[in-house]
């Protein structure tokens, strides 16, 4: 992998402008593909609207790709949109839906091609944990199989919203490094380095 994976704790398109601008500049991205897949059963259009305003602030073109179901992730046109981008952002609140939609699909493979070409893939909030393997299971705070774009590390997004009891249970079940990501914080993985942004904290184990 020669690209960059950024996992943000929350606040898609409102809480991370400084980091987003820096990351997009680093990969020379003038166009960003936004996949609100994890909000398929919520209000994906609201995220798209936020993304368009964000793109205007940052001076990048935003293309919303409405991959809402698994058959969308197998569509050749959608695959080409992702493959041709230098940056992709995955946003929305259902990590489980994102995983079931993208797992072992051509669109997910295209995200890997972005990274192989030196580009940027960013997950925000629950979408961030889905990009990892293991993935935090939102239903009970344990860990389960994730998409595995980033392996051997787990993240807890929106960490400020978790109770002390649930946090303790999650950490007791961890068998890999775990990073807490409050809203506005991020974990950035480059080919040869890790970066903790804001109040991101390694709370279990050590980053490899």
N, C-alpha and C positions, 0 to 999 in steps of 0.2 A: 504493500500500500504506500503510495506516495502522496496521497491527499490528506485532508484534515477532517476529523470528526469532532463536532462540537455538540455537547449535551448541556442544555440550558434548563435551569430549575423551573422556570415558568415565566408568565408574562409575555407570550408570543407577540412580537412586533410592537411592543410598548416598553419593555423593561431592559432591553439589551442593545440599544442603538449603538453605543460606543464600541462594544465588542463586535456586533454584526458588521459595522463599517470596516473595522480593522481586518476581520476575517475575509470579507468579500474582496477587499483591496489586495490582500495577500495572495489570492488565487486568481486575480484579474477577472472577476465575475461581473459582467455588465447585465446579465439576465439571471433571474432566480426562478426556479420552478418551485411552486408551493403546493404541497399535498396535504389537504385538510382531512385525510382519510380517517383519522382517529375520532373525528367529530361527525361521522356519517349519519348518526342517529340523533345528533344535537342540532347545532346551527352552523354548518360549515361556511355558509355565505357570510356570516359575521366575521369569521377569521379571514376570509378572502378580502373583505372590505378593509380590515385592519392592515392586511399585507399590502394592498394597493397604496394606502396612505403612507405606510412605512417605506415602500419603494420610492415614492416621491421625495420623502425626507432624505433618503440615502443616495438618491440619484441612480437607482437601478431599475431595470424593467422587470416586472413581476408577471409571471404566467401561472395562473391557477390551473391545476390539473386535478379534475374531480374523479380521482380513483376511489370510489366509494365501496365497491364490492370486488370479489376476487376476479370475476370475469373482466372487470375494468383493468386489472393489473396484468392481464394477458393480452390486452389490445395492442397490436403492433404500433398504432399511432401514438399511444401513450408512452410506449417504450422508447420511441424515437425522440419524443419531447424530452424525456429524462436524459437519455443518452447524449443529447446534443448540448446539455447545459453544463456550466462550470460549477453551479451551486444548486442544491436542493434543500428545502426546509420542510420537515414533517411536523405537523401540529395537530392538536386535538386531544381529547381527554380519555379515550378508551384505548389503552395499550393492548388489550386482548383483541379488540377488533382490528387494530393495525396489524398485529401479528398474523391473525387468521387471513387477512386480506392479502398481505404481501409475501408471506412465507413461501419460498421456493417458486417465485413467479418471475417472469421476464422483467417486470418493472423493478423488482428488488435487485435482480442481476444488474440492471442498468444503473442503480445507485452505486453498486460496486465498481462499475466502469467509471463513474465520475471520480471516485477515489483513486482508482488505478491511473487515471489521467492527471492526477494532481489537483483535483477540485475539492469542493467542500460539501459535506452532508451534515446538516444540523437537525437535531431533534429537540423539541421543547416540551417541558412538562412530562405528562404521561407518555408522549411519543418518544421522549429521550430514553426512558427506561426500556421501552420495547426494542430499541436498537441494540441493546446489550444482550449478552447471554452470560450469566443468568439475568432474568427480567423480574423485577418486583411485581408480585401479583397484587393488584389493587384490592382484591376481594378480602384478603386476610392478612396481608403483610409478609407472607412467605415468598419464596423464590420459585420461578418456573422457567421453562424454556423460552428464550427470546429469539429475536431475529438473528442475533449474532454478528451484526456488522462490527461490533466491538465485543471481543470475547474475553472472559476471565475477569471482568470488572462489572459491578452492579452499581446503580445510582438510585438515590431516593429523591425524586423531584418534589418541589413544593414542600420542602422539609419542615418549614415553619408551621404547616398545618397538621403535623402528626403529633399525637399524644405521646407522652413519655412511655406509657405502657406498650403502645404499639411499636414505638421505636425500639424499645428493649427487646421485644419479641422478634422483630425483624433481624436485629443484629445477632441475636442468639442462634438464628438459623443460617447465618451467612457462612459460606465456605470459600469466598473469594473476597478481594478488597471491595469495600463499599464506600461510596462518596455521597455525602449529603449535599443536596443542591437546593438551597432556598431560592425563591423567586428573585431573579436578578443575578444569580450566581451561575457558574458554568464550569464544566470540565472539558478541556480541549486536548485532543490526542492528535499529535503530528507524528510523522514517521519515526522520529528519533527523540521525542520529548512529550512530556505532559505539562499542562498549565492549569492551575486552579485560579479561577476568576471570582472576584468578590468574596463572599462568605462561604464558598465551597470548602468542604472539609472532609478529609479521609478519616472515617470513623471506625473502620475495621480493616486490619491488614495494612499492606503497603502496596502502592502502585508498582507494577512490574517495570 
